[in-house]
Amino acid sequence: MDQTDSRRRILRLTGITIASSLSGCTSILGQNKTTSSTETTTPSTITQTNSSSQQTTTQETAAATETPETTTTTTTTAEQSLQKPTGALRDAPVPDSHSEYTYPVMGHADAPVTATVYGSWKCPYTQEFVHGYLQTIVKKFVQSGDLMLKFREVAYDDGKPYHGRDELNAAHAGLAIWNHVPEKFWRYFAILFANQGNSMNSWATPERLLEFANFADVSKSGTIRNEIQAEKYKSVIKKTTAKTKRLNIDGIPRVVVRGTVTAPTVNPKHTVRQITRALANR
């Protein structure tokens, strides 16, 4: 093989890798059998797509075009610098009937359409979506009363913690806050993603998560700590993993509306069209 052919082959493989990586964190259907359960698990990129997901997810190579929300720096009582988020998420409305919802929701209870975001507290692609096009969705559809938005944390990959053991701490902390202080959940959500650590590092300790909670003015820190340590929401978390398999979700973040799956960090406009179409057919 001459140098020209070699160069073309390298460029082709590089293009495939770049296009794949835009989809998000993957392997939640057990496609990657080498994922370790250690605390330094490295998220992989999409290298294949099954036929079912091709029918529901547009695999395009356009990244989200929204500019990440602006953050300013403040300091916690532990003297650790935290980023204070701005934008639509920190004051997102929560239904009065929040106790009826197993998973965190924002919006009005009578909203005609519900969109579910499948993501991960430690996934950098979920963070990209949260800081970018999710802001647009909340402003355009949730604040208008047209859309209820639900968040489901994908914590397991083929029965193992997705981004390391500490991912489970984050999963339990989020659900504990939703169950005990739901009016502060989305503020906590925004703060965590503004201060998300490297997915390869074990930063989601109970202590760190409680710092985020305190910064969000979340009360009942003792109860939240106990529920993290007791892994109280294990069955609820595993139900989300089972749901991703039924939906043929092959990576995160994903947005699901009436059974249709889109990849918002691949083609955010497709996700918006998905919601608009559902509203038109309500």
C-alpha positions as CSV (number, residue, x, y, z in Angstrom):
1,M,0.0,0.0,0.0
2,D,1.6,3.4,-1.0
3,Q,1.7,6.5,1.1
4,T,-1.3,8.1,-0.6
5,D,-3.6,5.0,0.1
6,S,-2.3,4.9,3.6
7,R,-3.1,8.5,4.2
8,R,-6.6,8.2,2.7
9,R,-7.3,5.2,5.0
10,I,-6.2,7.1,8.1
11,L,-8.3,10.0,7.2
12,R,-11.4,7.8,6.6
13,L,-11.0,6.1,10.0
14,T,-10.5,9.4,11.7
15,G,-13.7,10.7,10.2
16,I,-15.6,7.7,11.4
17,T,-14.3,8.1,14.9
18,I,-15.1,11.8,15.1
19,A,-18.6,11.3,13.7
20,S,-19.2,8.5,16.2
21,S,-18.0,10.4,19.2
22,L,-20.5,13.1,18.8
23,S,-23.4,10.9,19.7
24,G,-22.4,10.7,23.4
25,C,-21.5,8.1,26.0
26,T,-22.3,4.6,24.9
27,S,-22.4,0.9,25.8
28,I,-25.5,1.0,28.0
29,L,-27.0,-2.0,26.1
30,G,-23.9,-4.1,27.0
31,Q,-22.2,-3.6,23.7
32,N,-18.9,-3.0,25.4
33,K,-18.0,-6.1,27.4
34,T,-14.6,-4.7,28.5
35,T,-16.0,-1.9,30.7
36,S,-14.6,-2.2,34.1
37,S,-16.4,-1.6,37.4
38,T,-13.5,0.2,38.8
39,E,-13.7,3.9,39.8
40,T,-11.7,5.1,36.7
41,T,-13.9,3.7,33.9
42,T,-13.4,5.5,30.6
43,P,-16.5,6.3,28.6
44,S,-16.4,4.9,25.1
45,T,-17.6,6.2,21.8
46,I,-20.2,4.8,19.4
47,T,-18.6,2.4,16.9
48,Q,-21.8,0.7,15.7
49,T,-25.5,1.3,15.6
50,N,-28.2,-1.4,15.6
51,S,-31.0,-1.3,13.1
52,S,-33.7,-0.5,15.7
53,S,-31.9,2.7,16.8
54,Q,-31.3,3.8,13.2
55,Q,-35.1,4.0,12.8
56,T,-35.5,6.4,15.7
57,T,-32.2,8.3,16.1
58,T,-30.8,10.5,13.3
59,Q,-27.1,9.9,13.3
60,E,-25.7,13.1,11.9
61,T,-22.4,14.8,12.6
62,A,-23.7,18.2,13.6
63,A,-22.9,19.1,17.2
64,A,-25.1,21.3,19.4
65,T,-24.8,24.9,18.3
66,E,-26.0,26.6,21.5
67,T,-23.3,28.5,23.5
68,P,-22.8,26.9,27.0
69,E,-24.7,28.9,29.7
70,T,-22.6,31.6,31.4
71,T,-21.2,30.7,34.9
72,T,-19.7,32.8,37.6
73,T,-17.4,31.7,40.4
74,T,-18.3,31.6,44.1
75,T,-16.9,29.7,47.1
76,T,-18.5,27.1,49.4
77,T,-18.0,26.8,53.1
78,A,-15.5,24.1,52.4
79,E,-13.5,26.8,50.5
80,Q,-13.8,24.9,47.2
81,S,-14.6,27.0,44.2
82,L,-17.9,26.2,42.6
83,Q,-19.4,27.5,39.4
84,K,-22.8,29.1,39.9
85,P,-25.0,28.4,36.9
86,T,-27.3,30.8,35.2
87,G,-30.1,30.1,32.7
88,A,-33.5,28.4,32.6
89,L,-32.7,25.3,34.6
90,R,-32.0,26.7,38.0
91,D,-35.5,28.0,38.5
92,A,-37.4,25.4,36.5
93,P,-41.0,25.0,37.6
94,V,-42.0,21.8,39.4
95,P,-45.6,20.4,39.4
96,D,-47.5,20.8,42.7
97,S,-48.2,17.0,42.4
98,H,-44.5,16.2,42.4
99,S,-44.9,13.3,44.8
100,E,-46.7,11.4,42.0
101,Y,-43.6,11.3,39.9
102,T,-40.9,8.6,40.6
103,Y,-38.4,10.5,38.4
104,P,-37.6,14.2,38.5
105,V,-39.8,16.4,36.3
106,M,-40.2,20.0,35.4
107,G,-43.1,21.8,33.9
108,H,-46.9,21.9,34.5
109,A,-48.9,18.8,35.4
110,D,-51.4,19.5,32.6
111,A,-48.7,19.9,29.8
112,P,-49.9,18.0,26.8
113,V,-46.6,16.4,25.9
114,T,-43.9,14.8,28.0
115,A,-40.2,14.5,26.9
116,T,-37.8,12.2,28.8
117,V,-34.1,12.9,28.9
118,Y,-31.9,9.9,29.4
119,G,-28.5,11.0,30.6
120,S,-25.8,10.6,33.2
121,W,-24.5,12.8,36.0
122,K,-21.0,12.0,35.0
123,C,-21.4,12.0,31.2
124,P,-19.6,14.9,29.5
125,Y,-22.1,14.7,26.5
126,T,-25.0,15.0,28.9
127,Q,-23.3,18.1,30.3
128,E,-22.9,19.5,26.8
129,F,-26.7,19.1,26.2
130,V,-27.6,20.5,29.6
131,H,-25.5,23.7,29.0
132,G,-26.6,24.0,25.4
133,Y,-29.8,23.0,23.7
134,L,-31.7,21.9,26.8
135,Q,-31.8,25.6,27.7
136,T,-33.6,26.3,24.5
137,I,-36.1,23.4,25.0
138,V,-36.9,24.6,28.5
139,K,-37.4,28.3,27.5
140,K,-39.4,27.4,24.4
141,F,-41.6,24.5,25.5
142,V,-41.5,24.0,29.3
143,Q,-41.9,27.6,30.4
144,S,-44.8,28.0,28.0
145,G,-46.7,25.1,29.6
146,D,-46.6,22.9,26.5
147,L,-44.0,20.4,27.7
148,M,-43.3,18.4,30.8
149,L,-39.6,17.3,30.9
150,K,-38.4,14.3,32.9
151,F,-34.9,13.2,33.7
152,R,-33.8,9.6,34.1
153,E,-30.2,8.8,35.2
154,V,-28.6,5.9,33.3
155,A,-26.2,4.6,36.0
156,Y,-25.6,1.1,34.8
157,D,-23.9,-0.4,31.8
158,D,-24.6,-4.1,31.4
159,G,-25.1,-4.5,35.1
160,K,-22.0,-2.5,36.1
161,P,-21.7,1.2,37.1
162,Y,-21.5,3.2,33.9
163,H,-18.8,5.7,34.7
164,G,-17.4,4.1,37.9
165,R,-18.8,3.1,41.3
166,D,-19.2,6.8,42.3
167,E,-21.8,7.1,39.5
168,L,-24.2,5.3,41.8
169,N,-23.7,7.9,44.6
170,A,-24.8,10.6,42.1
171,A,-27.8,8.6,41.0
172,H,-29.0,8.0,44.6
173,A,-28.3,11.6,45.6
174,G,-30.4,13.0,42.7
175,L,-33.4,10.8,43.6
176,A,-33.0,11.5,47.3
177,I,-33.2,15.2,46.6
178,W,-36.1,14.8,44.3
179,N,-38.0,12.8,46.9
180,H,-37.3,15.1,49.9
181,V,-36.7,18.6,48.5
182,P,-38.2,18.5,45.0
183,E,-38.4,22.3,44.7
184,K,-34.6,22.5,44.8
185,F,-33.9,19.6,42.5
186,W,-33.4,21.5,39.3
187,R,-31.1,24.1,41.0
188,Y,-29.0,21.2,42.3
189,F,-29.1,19.6,38.8
190,A,-27.8,22.8,37.2
191,I,-25.1,23.2,39.9
192,L,-23.8,19.7,39.5
193,F,-23.5,19.9,35.7
194,A,-21.8,23.3,36.0
195,N,-19.2,21.6,38.3
196,Q,-19.1,18.2,36.8
197,G,-15.7,16.5,37.2
198,N,-13.8,14.3,34.7
199,S,-15.8,11.1,34.0
200,M,-12.6,9.1,34.5
201,N,-12.1,10.4,38.0
202,S,-14.1,9.4,41.2
203,W,-15.3,12.8,42.1
204,A,-19.0,11.9,42.9
205,T,-18.4,11.2,46.6
206,P,-21.2,11.7,49.1
207,E,-19.3,14.7,50.5
208,R,-18.9,16.4,47.2
209,L,-22.5,15.8,46.2
210,L,-23.6,17.2,49.5
211,E,-21.5,20.3,48.8
212,F,-23.5,20.8,45.6
213,A,-26.7,20.2,47.5
214,N,-25.8,22.8,50.2
215,F,-24.9,25.3,47.5
216,A,-28.4,24.7,46.0
217,D,-29.9,25.4,49.5
218,V,-31.1,21.8,49.7
219,S,-32.1,20.9,53.3
220,K,-32.2,17.4,54.9
221,S,-28.6,16.7,54.2
222,G,-28.4,14.0,56.8
223,T,-31.3,12.1,55.2
224,I,-29.8,12.5,51.8
225,R,-26.4,11.2,53.0
226,N,-28.1,8.2,54.6
227,E,-30.0,7.3,51.5
228,I,-26.9,7.5,49.3
229,Q,-25.0,5.2,51.6
230,A,-28.0,2.8,51.9
231,E,-28.4,2.8,48.1
232,K,-32.1,3.3,48.7
233,Y,-33.1,3.8,45.1
234,K,-31.4,0.8,43.5
235,S,-34.5,-0.7,42.0
236,V,-35.7,2.6,40.6
237,I,-32.4,3.2,39.0
238,K,-32.2,-0.3,37.5
239,K,-35.7,0.2,36.0
240,T,-34.3,3.1,33.9
241,T,-31.5,0.8,32.5
242,A,-34.2,-1.8,31.6
243,K,-36.2,1.0,29.9
244,T,-33.2,2.0,27.7
245,K,-33.0,-1.6,26.4
246,R,-36.7,-1.7,25.5
247,L,-36.2,1.6,23.6
248,N,-33.1,0.4,21.9
249,I,-31.1,3.4,23.2
250,D,-27.5,2.9,22.3
251,G,-25.9,6.0,23.9
252,I,-26.7,9.1,26.0
253,P,-27.9,11.7,26.2
254,R,-31.1,10.8,24.4
255,V,-34.5,12.5,24.3
256,V,-37.7,10.3,24.0
257,V,-41.1,11.6,23.1
258,R,-43.9,9.2,22.6
259,G,-41.5,6.3,21.9
260,T,-39.4,8.2,19.4
261,V,-35.7,8.6,20.3
262,T,-33.4,11.4,19.2
263,A,-29.8,12.3,20.0
264,P,-29.7,16.0,21.0
265,T,-25.9,16.4,20.8
266,V,-25.9,14.9,17.3
267,N,-28.8,16.9,15.8
268,P,-30.5,19.2,18.3
269,K,-32.9,20.6,15.6
270,H,-34.2,17.1,15.1
271,T,-35.0,16.9,18.8
272,V,-36.9,20.2,18.6
273,R,-38.8,19.0,15.6
274,Q,-39.7,15.8,17.5
275,I,-41.3,17.9,20.2
276,T,-43.0,20.3,17.8
277,R,-44.5,17.4,15.9
278,A,-45.9,15.8,19.1
279,L,-47.5,19.1,20.1
280,A,-49.1,19.5,16.7
281,N,-50.6,16.0,17.0
282,R,-51.8,16.3,20.6
